[in-house]
Amino acid sequence: MVNVKEVTNVEINKSAELKQRREKAVPRGPYHVTGIYVDSAKGAIIKDVDGKEYIDFAGGIGIQNIGHNHPKVVEAIQNQLSKFIHTCFHVAPYESYIELAEKLNEVTPGNFEKQTMFVNSGSEAVENAIKIARKYTGKSGVVSFDRAYHGRTLLTLSLTSKVEPYKKGFGPFANETYRMPYPYYYRSDYSMTNEQIDDQILNKFKDFFLSEASPEAIGAIIMEPVQGEGGFIVPSARFVQGLKRICEENNILFIADEIQTGFCRTGKLFAIEHSGVEPDLITMSKSLAAGMPLSAVTGKKEIMNAPGVGQLGGTFAGSPLACAAGLAVLNVIEEENLVERSAWLGEKIQAKLREFQEMFPVVGEVRGLGAMCALELVTDRETKTPNKALTGAIVEASWKQGLISLSAGIYGNVLRFLPPVTITEEQLEKGLSILENVIAQEVGKKQS
């Protein structure tokens, strides 16, 4: 049974000691959601340095889809560790890089010949996808979307929409980046159907190509098939298909950013599969290697081959340890039928969240795709005023009662859930029970 005792003691414990050391040694910029310091983690359970256990509904921000320290991943890393740690693929290459590339070429959407390259982080994957698109098309303009999140480097921040905390004070940003609307049906005009909203946004591209940048200047459109940091916002398959048509009609590459949505999070191996669209390039990271630093760009062979020898890569890119982990992850997903389990898990979570919607008027909407689920919290359903304060209070109270969760959204009022797909039913039910109690307590405080 998970130890979910509320963390109320004020005595100086190991976590408090580490907090003091952290404040002295580490700048405030690298934030953290909880006040715990981790000693170990297994499956969907994290244990802190004081021996307390927590159910993990955050999964390292979507990194632990197959669970913390899966034994097959640990074994694969240990086996590689006993052989060699690093030679640099650009100096002395190795088979695991090639084998993982072959597997991603096989499992990613698209009935065409593909190639894959590796780097270290989601931001690097996006940067390299843009480089490749520019090289192939000879066009430098890039379009992203409202509420998009693509990373923290200069170029990826330029494509990212949220100012606070990501962009504030870090400009000027890269030029020739543009932003278009992304469907947010919950906050759109009630008089319009979802199809009308899709058409309205897609039609805006006609004006965009006249007033902002011609198609001859745009090399790529990049989108998240489900917006992550933006609030787990799900577009219709119809919208994604319409966007792909615009790309095809104007010689623009379609880049699917699957960094948070990939590897069975949404009930498919990749979220873009729900729309039936085959992207020209796809970026991946997070759950690709179960916590090892690894990201990938996979795409059509002729596109991926556009950059010349030496124009792509990095010293640590495609680390042998990370590639070993990535191969193990793909094997685990297949052997344990985690794509199917993700769909089942999503149904279980969303059913409970809809119960919350009936119980608590502050729940404005339940949404998600597969096991990528969210609650949007409002002050009241009529005005839909974002309830950021309540959201933050729930996140804080939850970890103090043994459940780690996350917020998201441009207004900071979305509770998002990214538990390991391998979470047990008992752990899931316990976590949702904690969440229900916390919401009831925090709503009660606001009303008193």
GUBATI-695119 format. One record per residue (C-alpha): residue number from 1; x, y, z. Coordinates in Angstrom, 1 decimal, decimal comma. Example, Ala and Ser with C-alpha at 12.3 -4.5 7.8 and 13.67 -1.06 7.14 Angstrom:
# residues 2
(pt 1; (12,3; -4,5; 7,8)) (pt 2; (13,7; -1,1; 7,1)) 
***
This chain:
# residues 448
(pt 1; (0,0; 0,0; 0,0)) (pt 2; (1,3; 3,4; -0,9)) (pt 3; (2,2; 5,6; 2,0)) (pt 4; (0,3; 8,8; 1,4)) (pt 5; (0,6; 10,5; 4,8)) (pt 6; (0,3; 14,2; 4,6)) (pt 7; (3,6; 16,0; 4,8)) (pt 8; (2,9; 18,4; 7,7)) (pt 9; (5,9; 18,0; 10,0)) (pt 10; (8,0; 21,1; 10,4)) (pt 11; (11,1; 19,4; 11,8)) (pt 12; (14,3; 19,7; 9,8)) (pt 13; (14,4; 16,5; 7,7)) (pt 14; (16,5; 15,5; 4,8)) (pt 15; (14,3; 17,2; 2,3)) (pt 16; (14,4; 20,5; 4,2)) (pt 17; (18,2; 20,2; 4,5)) (pt 18; (18,5; 19,7; 0,7)) (pt 19; (16,1; 22,6; 0,1)) (pt 20; (18,5; 24,9; 2,1)) (pt 21; (21,5; 23,6; 0,1)) (pt 22; (19,7; 23,9; -3,2)) (pt 23; (18,8; 27,6; -2,5)) (pt 24; (22,4; 28,3; -1,7)) (pt 25; (24,0; 26,4; -4,6)) (pt 26; (21,4; 26,5; -7,5)) (pt 27; (19,9; 29,6; -9,1)) (pt 28; (16,1; 30,1; -8,8)) (pt 29; (15,5; 29,7; -12,5)) (pt 30; (15,5; 25,9; -12,6)) (pt 31; (12,1; 25,6; -10,9)) (pt 32; (10,4; 22,6; -9,3)) (pt 33; (6,7; 21,8; -8,6)) (pt 34; (7,0; 19,9; -5,3)) (pt 35; (9,1; 20,3; -2,2)) (pt 36; (10,3; 16,7; -2,1)) (pt 37; (13,7; 15,4; -3,0)) (pt 38; (13,8; 11,9; -4,6)) (pt 39; (15,6; 8,9; -3,3)) (pt 40; (14,2; 6,2; -5,6)) (pt 41; (11,4; 5,6; -8,1)) (pt 42; (9,8; 2,5; -9,4)) (pt 43; (6,8; 2,2; -11,8)) (pt 44; (4,4; 4,9; -10,8)) (pt 45; (5,8; 5,4; -7,2)) (pt 46; (8,4; 7,9; -6,1)) (pt 47; (10,0; 7,7; -2,7)) (pt 48; (11,7; 10,8; -1,2)) (pt 49; (14,8; 11,0; 1,0)) (pt 50; (12,6; 11,0; 4,1)) (pt 51; (11,0; 7,7; 3,2)) (pt 52; (7,6; 9,1; 2,1)) (pt 53; (6,0; 7,7; -1,0)) (pt 54; (4,1; 9,5; -3,7)) (pt 55; (1,9; 8,4; -6,6)) (pt 56; (3,3; 10,0; -9,8)) (pt 57; (0,7; 11,5; -12,1)) (pt 58; (3,4; 13,7; -13,7)) (pt 59; (5,8; 11,1; -15,0)) (pt 60; (8,8; 13,5; -15,2)) (pt 61; (6,6; 15,7; -17,5)) (pt 62; (5,7; 12,8; -19,8)) (pt 63; (9,0; 11,0; -19,8)) (pt 64; (8,1; 7,9; -17,8)) (pt 65; (5,4; 6,4; -20,0)) (pt 66; (6,7; 2,9; -19,3)) (pt 67; (7,3; 3,7; -15,7)) (pt 68; (10,3; 4,6; -13,6)) (pt 69; (13,2; 2,3; -13,7)) (pt 70; (11,6; -0,4; -15,8)) (pt 71; (13,9; -3,5; -15,3)) (pt 72; (14,4; -4,0; -19,0)) (pt 73; (15,6; -0,5; -19,5)) (pt 74; (17,9; -0,7; -16,5)) (pt 75; (19,3; -4,0; -17,8)) (pt 76; (19,9; -2,5; -21,3)) (pt 77; (21,7; 0,5; -19,8)) (pt 78; (23,8; -1,7; -17,5)) (pt 79; (24,8; -3,9; -20,4)) (pt 80; (25,9; -1,0; -22,5)) (pt 81; (27,7; 0,6; -19,5)) (pt 82; (29,8; -2,5; -19,2)) (pt 83; (31,0; -2,2; -22,8)) (pt 84; (31,6; 1,5; -23,4)) (pt 85; (30,0; 4,8; -22,3)) (pt 86; (30,9; 7,2; -25,1)) (pt 87; (33,0; 7,3; -28,3)) (pt 88; (31,0; 10,0; -30,1)) (pt 89; (29,0; 8,8; -33,1)) (pt 90; (30,8; 11,3; -35,3)) (pt 91; (34,2; 9,7; -34,4)) (pt 92; (33,6; 6,0; -33,9)) (pt 93; (29,9; 5,0; -34,5)) (pt 94; (28,1; 2,0; -33,1)) (pt 95; (25,3; -0,4; -33,9)) (pt 96; (22,7; 0,8; -31,3)) (pt 97; (22,4; 4,2; -33,0)) (pt 98; (21,7; 2,6; -36,3)) (pt 99; (19,3; -0,1; -34,9)) (pt 100; (17,2; 2,5; -33,1)) (pt 101; (17,1; 4,7; -36,2)) (pt 102; (15,9; 1,7; -38,2)) (pt 103; (13,1; 1,0; -35,6)) (pt 104; (11,9; 4,6; -35,6)) (pt 105; (11,9; 4,6; -39,4)) (pt 106; (9,6; 1,6; -39,2)) (pt 107; (7,2; 2,6; -36,5)) (pt 108; (6,7; 6,3; -37,2)) (pt 109; (3,7; 7,3; -39,5)) (pt 110; (4,3; 7,5; -43,2)) (pt 111; (4,4; 4,9; -46,0)) (pt 112; (7,7; 6,2; -47,5)) (pt 113; (11,4; 5,7; -47,0)) (pt 114; (12,7; 7,4; -43,9)) (pt 115; (15,8; 8,3; -42,1)) (pt 116; (16,5; 9,3; -38,4)) (pt 117; (19,0; 11,4; -36,6)) (pt 118; (19,5; 11,8; -32,8)) (pt 119; (20,3; 14,7; -30,5)) (pt 120; (19,8; 15,2; -26,8)) (pt 121; (16,7; 17,2; -26,0)) (pt 122; (13,3; 18,1; -27,4)) (pt 123; (14,5; 21,6; -28,1)) (pt 124; (17,4; 20,3; -30,1)) (pt 125; (15,1; 18,0; -32,1)) (pt 126; (12,9; 21,0; -33,0)) (pt 127; (16,0; 23,1; -33,9)) (pt 128; (17,3; 20,4; -36,2)) (pt 129; (13,9; 19,8; -37,8)) (pt 130; (13,8; 23,5; -38,7)) (pt 131; (17,3; 23,4; -40,0)) (pt 132; (16,5; 20,4; -42,2)) (pt 133; (13,3; 22,0; -43,5)) (pt 134; (15,1; 25,2; -44,4)) (pt 135; (17,9; 23,3; -46,1)) (pt 136; (15,5; 21,2; -48,1)) (pt 137; (13,0; 23,8; -49,1)) (pt 138; (15,4; 26,8; -49,4)) (pt 139; (12,7; 28,7; -47,5)) (pt 140; (13,4; 30,1; -44,0)) (pt 141; (10,0; 31,1; -42,6)) (pt 142; (8,4; 28,9; -40,0)) (pt 143; (4,8; 28,9; -38,7)) (pt 144; (3,8; 27,8; -35,2)) (pt 145; (0,6; 28,2; -33,3)) (pt 146; (-1,0; 30,1; -30,4)) (pt 147; (-0,2; 28,4; -27,0)) (pt 148; (2,5; 26,3; -28,7)) (pt 149; (5,5; 25,1; -26,7)) (pt 150; (8,5; 23,9; -28,6)) (pt 151; (11,4; 24,4; -26,2)) (pt 152; (13,6; 26,9; -24,4)) (pt 153; (16,5; 27,6; -26,8)) (pt 154; (16,4; 30,9; -28,8)) (pt 155; (14,8; 29,5; -31,9)) (pt 156; (12,3; 27,2; -30,1)) (pt 157; (11,4; 30,1; -27,7)) (pt 158; (10,6; 32,1; -30,8)) (pt 159; (8,2; 29,4; -31,8)) (pt 160; (6,8; 29,1; -28,3)) (pt 161; (3,7; 31,2; -27,4)) (pt 162; (3,7; 31,6; -23,6)) (pt 163; (5,5; 34,7; -22,3)) (pt 164; (5,6; 34,1; -18,6)) (pt 165; (7,7; 32,3; -17,5)) (pt 166; (9,3; 31,1; -20,7)) (pt 167; (10,0; 34,2; -22,9)) (pt 168; (10,0; 37,2; -20,6)) (pt 169; (13,2; 39,2; -20,8)) (pt 170; (15,0; 36,8; -23,2)) (pt 171; (14,4; 38,6; -26,5)) (pt 172; (15,1; 39,6; -29,2)) (pt 173; (14,0; 36,3; -30,7)) (pt 174; (14,7; 34,7; -34,1)) (pt 175; (13,1; 36,4; -37,0)) (pt 176; (11,0; 34,8; -39,8)) (pt 177; (8,9; 32,9; -37,3)) (pt 178; (5,1; 33,4; -37,4)) (pt 179; (2,1; 32,4; -35,3)) (pt 180; (-1,4; 31,3; -36,3)) (pt 181; (-4,5; 30,3; -34,3)) (pt 182; (-5,0; 26,8; -33,0)) (pt 183; (-8,5; 25,5; -32,3)) (pt 184; (-9,5; 25,9; -28,7)) (pt 185; (-13,1; 24,8; -28,9)) (pt 186; (-13,9; 25,3; -25,2)) (pt 187; (-13,0; 29,0; -25,4)) (pt 188; (-14,4; 29,6; -28,9)) (pt 189; (-17,7; 31,3; -29,9)) (pt 190; (-20,7; 29,2; -28,7)) (pt 191; (-22,5; 30,1; -31,9)) (pt 192; (-20,0; 28,3; -34,0)) (pt 193; (-19,6; 24,5; -34,5)) (pt 194; (-16,2; 22,9; -34,2)) (pt 195; (-16,2; 22,5; -38,0)) (pt 196; (-16,8; 26,2; -38,5)) (pt 197; (-14,0; 27,0; -36,1)) (pt 198; (-11,7; 24,7; -38,0)) (pt 199; (-12,7; 26,4; -41,3)) (pt 200; (-12,3; 29,9; -39,9)) (pt 201; (-8,7; 29,2; -38,8)) (pt 202; (-7,7; 27,3; -42,0)) (pt 203; (-9,2; 30,2; -44,1)) (pt 204; (-7,0; 32,6; -42,2)) (pt 205; (-4,0; 31,2; -44,0)) (pt 206; (-5,2; 32,8; -47,2)) (pt 207; (-5,0; 36,2; -45,5)) (pt 208; (-1,7; 35,2; -43,8)) (pt 209; (-0,1; 34,4; -47,2)) (pt 210; (-1,2; 37,9; -48,4)) (pt 211; (-0,4; 40,0; -45,4)) (pt 212; (2,4; 38,3; -43,5)) (pt 213; (4,5; 36,0; -45,6)) (pt 214; (4,0; 34,4; -49,0)) (pt 215; (4,1; 30,6; -49,4)) (pt 216; (7,4; 31,1; -51,2)) (pt 217; (8,9; 32,3; -47,9)) (pt 218; (7,5; 29,6; -45,6)) (pt 219; (9,5; 26,4; -45,3)) (pt 220; (7,6; 24,6; -42,5)) (pt 221; (4,6; 24,6; -40,3)) (pt 222; (5,2; 22,9; -36,9)) (pt 223; (2,4; 21,8; -34,7)) (pt 224; (1,8; 19,7; -31,6)) (pt 225; (-1,0; 17,1; -32,4)) (pt 226; (-2,1; 17,8; -28,9)) (pt 227; (-0,9; 21,0; -27,2)) (pt 228; (1,0; 20,1; -24,1)) (pt 229; (2,1; 23,2; -22,1)) (pt 230; (-0,7; 25,0; -23,9)) (pt 231; (-3,3; 23,0; -21,8)) (pt 232; (-3,7; 19,5; -23,4)) (pt 233; (-5,9; 21,0; -26,2)) (pt 234; (-7,0; 18,5; -28,8)) (pt 235; (-7,7; 19,7; -32,4)) (pt 236; (-10,0; 17,7; -34,7)) (pt 237; (-8,6; 15,3; -37,2)) (pt 238; (-10,4; 17,5; -39,8)) (pt 239; (-8,3; 20,5; -38,7)) (pt 240; (-5,0; 18,6; -38,9)) (pt 241; (-5,9; 17,2; -42,3)) (pt 242; (-6,8; 20,7; -43,6)) (pt 243; (-3,5; 22,0; -42,3)) (pt 244; (-1,6; 19,2; -44,2)) (pt 245; (-3,5; 20,1; -47,4)) (pt 246; (-2,3; 23,7; -47,0)) (pt 247; (1,3; 22,4; -46,7)) (pt 248; (1,0; 20,2; -49,7)) (pt 249; (-0,6; 22,9; -51,9)) (pt 250; (2,2; 25,4; -51,0)) (pt 251; (5,3; 23,3; -50,9)) (pt 252; (5,6; 23,7; -47,1)) (pt 253; (6,8; 20,9; -44,9)) (pt 254; (4,5; 19,6; -42,1)) (pt 255; (6,4; 19,0; -38,9)) (pt 256; (4,6; 17,0; -36,1)) (pt 257; (6,1; 17,8; -32,6)) (pt 258; (5,5; 14,6; -30,8)) (pt 259; (7,9; 15,3; -27,9)) (pt 260; (5,2; 15,1; -25,2)) (pt 261; (2,5; 13,1; -27,2)) (pt 262; (4,7; 10,3; -28,5)) (pt 263; (5,2; 6,7; -27,4)) (pt 264; (1,7; 5,5; -26,6)) (pt 265; (0,7; 8,5; -24,5)) (pt 266; (-2,5; 9,2; -26,5)) (pt 267; (-3,8; 5,7; -27,2)) (pt 268; (-1,7; 5,5; -30,4)) (pt 269; (2,1; 5,2; -30,6)) (pt 270; (2,0; 8,8; -32,0)) (pt 271; (-0,8; 11,3; -31,6)) (pt 272; (-0,7; 12,3; -35,3)) (pt 273; (-2,0; 8,8; -36,1)) (pt 274; (-5,5; 9,9; -34,8)) (pt 275; (-5,8; 12,2; -37,8)) (pt 276; (-4,4; 9,9; -40,4)) (pt 277; (-1,9; 12,5; -41,5)) (pt 278; (1,6; 11,5; -42,4)) (pt 279; (4,0; 14,3; -41,4)) (pt 280; (7,1; 15,1; -43,5)) (pt 281; (9,2; 15,3; -40,3)) (pt 282; (8,4; 14,2; -36,7)) (pt 283; (10,3; 15,3; -33,6)) (pt 284; (10,5; 12,9; -30,6)) (pt 285; (12,0; 12,9; -27,1)) (pt 286; (10,7; 12,6; -23,5)) (pt 287; (9,5; 8,9; -23,3)) (pt 288; (11,7; 7,8; -26,1)) (pt 289; (14,5; 6,7; -23,7)) (pt 290; (12,7; 6,5; -20,3)) (pt 291; (14,6; 9,4; -18,8)) (pt 292; (18,0; 9,1; -20,6)) (pt 293; (18,7; 12,4; -22,6)) (pt 294; (17,7; 11,5; -26,2)) (pt 295; (15,7; 13,0; -28,9)) (pt 296; (15,1; 12,3; -32,6)) (pt 297; (14,1; 13,7; -35,9)) (pt 298; (12,6; 11,2; -38,4)) (pt 299; (11,4; 12,2; -41,8)) (pt 300; (11,3; 11,4; -45,5)) (pt 301; (14,7; 10,3; -46,7)) (pt 302; (15,1; 13,0; -49,4)) (pt 303; (14,3; 15,7; -46,8)) (pt 304; (16,6; 14,3; -44,1)) (pt 305; (19,4; 14,0; -46,6)) (pt 306; (19,3; 17,7; -47,6)) (pt 307; (21,9; 18,9; -45,1)) (pt 308; (25,5; 18,0; -46,1)) (pt 309; (28,1; 15,9; -44,2)) (pt 310; (28,9; 17,5; -40,9)) (pt 311; (25,9; 19,9; -40,9)) (pt 312; (23,9; 17,9; -38,3)) (pt 313; (24,9; 16,3; -35,0)) (pt 314; (26,5; 17,0; -31,6)) (pt 315; (29,1; 15,6; -29,3)) (pt 316; (26,7; 13,7; -27,1)) (pt 317; (24,0; 13,2; -29,7)) (pt 318; (22,7; 9,6; -29,8)) (pt 319; (24,6; 8,5; -26,7)) (pt 320; (25,2; 4,7; -26,6)) (pt 321; (23,5; 4,5; -23,1)) (pt 322; (20,5; 6,5; -24,4)) (pt 323; (20,2; 4,4; -27,6)) (pt 324; (20,3; 1,2; -25,5)) (pt 325; (17,5; 2,7; -23,4)) (pt 326; (15,5; 3,7; -26,4)) (pt 327; (15,6; 0,2; -27,9)) (pt 328; (14,5; -1,3; -24,6)) (pt 329; (11,6; 1,2; -24,5)) (pt 330; (10,3; 0,2; -27,9)) (pt 331; (10,5; -3,4; -27,0)) (pt 332; (8,6; -2,9; -23,7)) (pt 333; (5,9; -0,9; -25,5)) (pt 334; (5,3; -3,8; -27,9)) (pt 335; (5,7; -6,7; -25,4)) (pt 336; (3,4; -5,2; -22,8)) (pt 337; (0,8; -3,9; -25,3)) (pt 338; (1,1; -0,4; -23,9)) (pt 339; (-0,6; 1,3; -26,8)) (pt 340; (-3,8; -0,6; -26,0)) (pt 341; (-3,2; 0,0; -22,3)) (pt 342; (-2,9; 3,7; -22,8)) (pt 343; (-6,3; 3,8; -24,5)) (pt 344; (-7,8; 1,9; -21,6)) (pt 345; (-6,1; 4,1; -19,0)) (pt 346; (-7,4; 7,2; -20,7)) (pt 347; (-11,0; 5,9; -20,6)) (pt 348; (-10,6; 5,2; -16,8)) (pt 349; (-9,1; 8,6; -16,0)) (pt 350; (-11,5; 10,6; -18,1)) (pt 351; (-14,5; 8,7; -16,7)) (pt 352; (-13,4; 9,8; -13,2)) (pt 353; (-12,7; 13,3; -14,3)) (pt 354; (-16,2; 13,6; -15,7)) (pt 355; (-17,5; 12,6; -12,3)) (pt 356; (-15,5; 15,5; -10,9)) (pt 357; (-17,1; 17,7; -13,5)) (pt 358; (-20,6; 16,7; -12,1)) (pt 359; (-19,4; 17,2; -8,5)) (pt 360; (-17,5; 20,5; -8,8)) (pt 361; (-18,8; 23,5; -10,6)) (pt 362; (-15,2; 24,8; -10,9)) (pt 363; (-14,5; 22,0; -13,5)) (pt 364; (-15,1; 23,8; -16,8)) (pt 365; (-14,0; 21,0; -19,2)) (pt 366; (-12,6; 17,5; -19,2)) (pt 367; (-10,6; 16,8; -22,3)) (pt 368; (-7,8; 14,6; -23,6)) (pt 369; (-6,7; 11,9; -26,0)) (pt 370; (-5,9; 8,5; -24,6)) (pt 371; (-4,0; 8,8; -21,3)) (pt 372; (-3,1; 12,5; -22,0)) (pt 373; (-5,9; 14,0; -19,9)) (pt 374; (-6,8; 17,3; -18,3)) (pt 375; (-9,2; 19,3; -16,3)) (pt 376; (-9,7; 23,0; -17,0)) (pt 377; (-10,6; 24,9; -13,8)) (pt 378; (-12,7; 28,1; -13,9)) (pt 379; (-14,3; 30,4; -11,3)) (pt 380; (-17,7; 29,6; -12,9)) (pt 381; (-18,9; 27,9; -16,0)) (pt 382; (-20,8; 30,8; -17,4)) (pt 383; (-17,9; 33,2; -17,7)) (pt 384; (-15,2; 30,5; -18,0)) (pt 385; (-12,9; 32,8; -16,0)) (pt 386; (-9,6; 30,9; -15,6)) (pt 387; (-9,0; 29,8; -12,0)) (pt 388; (-5,2; 29,8; -11,7)) (pt 389; (-5,2; 30,2; -8,0)) (pt 390; (-7,3; 27,1; -7,3)) (pt 391; (-5,2; 25,1; -9,8)) (pt 392; (-2,0; 26,0; -8,0)) (pt 393; (-3,5; 25,3; -4,6)) (pt 394; (-4,6; 21,8; -5,8)) (pt 395; (-1,2; 20,9; -7,2)) (pt 396; (0,5; 21,9; -3,9)) (pt 397; (-2,0; 20,2; -1,7)) (pt 398; (-1,9; 17,1; -3,8)) (pt 399; (1,8; 16,4; -3,4)) (pt 400; (1,6; 17,1; 0,3)) (pt 401; (-1,0; 14,3; 0,5)) (pt 402; (0,9; 11,9; -1,7)) (pt 403; (0,0; 12,7; -5,3)) (pt 404; (2,3; 14,4; -7,8)) (pt 405; (0,4; 16,4; -10,5)) (pt 406; (1,1; 19,3; -12,8)) (pt 407; (-0,6; 22,4; -14,1)) (pt 408; (-0,5; 23,8; -17,6)) (pt 409; (-2,3; 26,2; -20,0)) (pt 410; (-1,7; 29,7; -21,1)) (pt 411; (-3,8; 30,9; -18,1)) (pt 412; (-2,2; 28,4; -15,7)) (pt 413; (-5,6; 26,9; -14,9)) (pt 414; (-5,3; 23,4; -16,3)) (pt 415; (-4,6; 20,2; -14,3)) (pt 416; (-2,8; 17,8; -16,6)) (pt 417; (-2,2; 14,1; -16,0)) (pt 418; (0,7; 12,1; -17,4)) (pt 419; (0,9; 9,0; -15,2)) (pt 420; (3,0; 6,1; -16,4)) (pt 421; (0,9; 3,9; -18,7)) (pt 422; (2,1; 1,0; -16,5)) (pt 423; (0,4; 2,4; -13,4)) (pt 424; (-1,5; -0,3; -11,5)) (pt 425; (-5,3; 0,0; -11,2)) (pt 426; (-4,9; 0,2; -7,4)) (pt 427; (-2,4; 3,1; -7,7)) (pt 428; (-4,6; 4,9; -10,2)) (pt 429; (-7,7; 4,7; -8,0)) (pt 430; (-5,8; 5,8; -5,0)) (pt 431; (-4,3; 8,8; -6,9)) (pt 432; (-7,7; 9,8; -8,2)) (pt 433; (-9,2; 9,5; -4,7)) (pt 434; (-6,5; 11,8; -3,3)) (pt 435; (-7,3; 14,3; -6,1)) (pt 436; (-11,0; 14,2; -5,4)) (pt 437; (-10,4; 14,9; -1,7)) (pt 438; (-8,0; 17,7; -2,5)) (pt 439; (-10,3; 19,4; -4,9)) (pt 440; (-13,2; 19,2; -2,4)) (pt 441; (-11,0; 20,6; 0,4)) (pt 442; (-9,6; 23,5; -1,8)) (pt 443; (-13,0; 24,4; -3,2)) (pt 444; (-14,4; 24,4; 0,3)) (pt 445; (-11,6; 26,8; 1,4)) (pt 446; (-12,5; 29,2; -1,4)) (pt 447; (-16,1; 29,1; -0,5)) (pt 448; (-15,6; 29,6; 3,3)) 
***
